[in-house]
Amino acid sequence: MAASYFLLAAFLAMVTSQAIASDPGPLQDFCVADIHSPVKVNGFVCKDPMAVNADDFFKAANLDKPMDTKKSKVGSNVTLINVMQLPGLNTLGISLARIDYAPLGQNPPHTHPRATEILTVLEGTLYVGFVTSNPNKLFAKVLNKGDVFVFPQGLIHFQFNPVYDKPAVAIAALSSQNPGAITIANAVFGSKPPISDDVLAKAFQVQKGTIDWLQAQFWENNHN
Ligand SMILES: *[C@@H]1O[C@H](CO)[C@@H](O)[C@H](O)[C@H]1NC(C)=O
């Protein structure tokens, strides 16, 4: 008897301690972020609901306008609409991005630690893919205007415009108010302070000089 209670308790502990794989659900109709509140919580504290108005759920984001991709070394420009840009998104578990790709531009391999992403191509062509956790299998596809692709939460993914004379545009929806973005090359070679080149030389199976050269590059962000 005691043993079966123990097993039940162990089972309950297992199923109830699982991490929730997306933003927690709201406990009220809305909780517009009070971005400047000194109170720190998971997300943002709510602005007084009586002071909330339609503009808290609105952003004149000009997402219909092409963004400049010429300054970016990787040839892309990501415009995020997350809780920082649109406080009404707080606790709602969703956000948006417009991504512009220069001819032969790319959004380099990156992950969103807190969101699945669904991407729609509005203009042009994109070669996109993601890689699973071990074993590292690549799922990749060429998308054309109107096509939709989903990148599962947390997995490394990329988009590349393979066309040399036409830009591409996509809109992505993400299942978090604050998806986060870890660009792999930037995080590994551009962290401040840098990761020891002893670590990276062994990890990447190259000479330390190769790592030093990579670490000396300017790892810019393609996000606004
Ligand atoms: C993206 O485009 C905007 C406007 O076109 C520009 O101001 C901004 O610097 C660009 N961002 C990047 C990361 O290239």
PDBQT file of the ligand as one rigid body, heavy atoms in Angstrom, charges set to zero:
ROOT
HETATM    1  C1  LIG A 301      16.497  48.431 -40.878  1.00  0.00    +0.000 C 
HETATM    2  O1  LIG A 301      15.895  49.410 -41.685  1.00  0.00    +0.000 OA
HETATM    3  C2  LIG A 301      15.642  50.646 -41.014  1.00  0.00    +0.000 C 
HETATM    4  C3  LIG A 301      14.868  51.576 -41.940  1.00  0.00    +0.000 C 
HETATM    5  O2  LIG A 301      14.850  51.224 -43.271  1.00  0.00    +0.000 OA
HETATM    6  C4  LIG A 301      16.974  51.249 -40.602  1.00  0.00    +0.000 C 
HETATM    7  O3  LIG A 301      16.749  52.461 -39.922  1.00  0.00    +0.000 OA
HETATM    8  C5  LIG A 301      17.670  50.273 -39.686  1.00  0.00    +0.000 C 
HETATM    9  O4  LIG A 301      18.956  50.760 -39.321  1.00  0.00    +0.000 OA
HETATM   10  C6  LIG A 301      17.836  48.929 -40.370  1.00  0.00    +0.000 C 
HETATM   11  N1  LIG A 301      18.375  47.987 -39.399  1.00  0.00    +0.000 N 
HETATM   12  C7  LIG A 301      19.380  47.149 -39.674  1.00  0.00    +0.000 C 
HETATM   13  C8  LIG A 301      19.762  46.217 -38.538  1.00  0.00    +0.000 C 
HETATM   14  O5  LIG A 301      19.954  47.094 -40.737  1.00  0.00    +0.000 OA
ENDROOT
TORSDOF 0
